[in-house]
Each structure stands twice: as structure tokens, then as C-alpha cells.
């Protein structure tokens, strides 16, 4: 009986820790404003409007978007 109680407590604590670790207060919304192809390069310049919620201000983000899906924030 004691073993079952310990297992149940561990499962409940694991669930609580997982919920706290994956908590998101505000959704980040990203809107693509423009994509500009760069001649002779394997990437596109992408301009995004990012609204991040009440704790940070909205920003314009400029990224290099490569053909394989990876990106660098410029």
C-alpha cells in the first residue's frame, strides 16, 4: 500500500513540474510582412512583425531564411 502511495505522489509531482516547466503566459504572434529574395545567395530576407504580449514590446524582426528552413535573426 505504501508503495502505491509513493508512486502516485511521484506521478503527481512529475505532472506539476512538467506543467510549470512548459507554462506560456502569452502567445507570440508573428506576421510575415515581406520576403525579399537575394540574388546569388541561398537565402531570402524575411521581415516579420512580432507581438510578444504584455511583458515585452512589439518588434519588427529581420531574418535570413535559408532554403533548408533554418534562419538567422539579423
N, C-alpha and C positions, 0 to 999 in steps of 0.2 A: 504494500500500500504506500509506503513511504517513497519507494522508487517511482511510482506513478506520479505522485505529487511533485517530486523533483523534476521529472520530465515535463510536466505541464507548466511549471514555473519557468523552466528554461525556454520552452517554446513561446510562452507569452512575452518574456523579456527579449527574446530574439526578434519577435514581431515588432515590439515597441521600438527597439533600437533601429531596425530596418526602416520603420516609418519616419523616425526622426532624421535619419541619415538621408532619406530621399525626399524630404519636405521641400516644396517650392511655394513661396508665398505669392509671387506674381508671375504670370505668364509673360514671356518675352515674345513680342510680336515683331517680325522682320518683314518689311515690304521692299521688294526689288524695284528700284526706281529706273535703273538703266544698266545695260550691258554694252560695253564698247570693245569690239574685237581689236587686238593689237597685231599689226602686220608683221610677219616674220617671227612671231613668238608662239608658244604653245599655251597661251593663257588669254583670258578675257578680263578686262577691268569691270568689276561689278560695283554699283553704288546702291546701298541699302539704307532705308530709314528704319532704325531700331528703337522701339519704345519698350523700355525695360521695366516700367512700373513706378510705384510711388517713391521708392528709395533712391533711384537714380534718375538723371535727366535723359530725355530722348536724344539720340545721336544720329548723325549721318556716318555710315561706315563705308569705307572704300576697301575693296578686296581684290586680290589677284586670284581668279578662279581658273585652275588648270583643267586640262582635258580629262584627267583621271578622277576629277571630283574634289581633289584637295584644294585648299585655299590658304592664302596668306593675307592677314589684315595689314594694309599699308598705312 
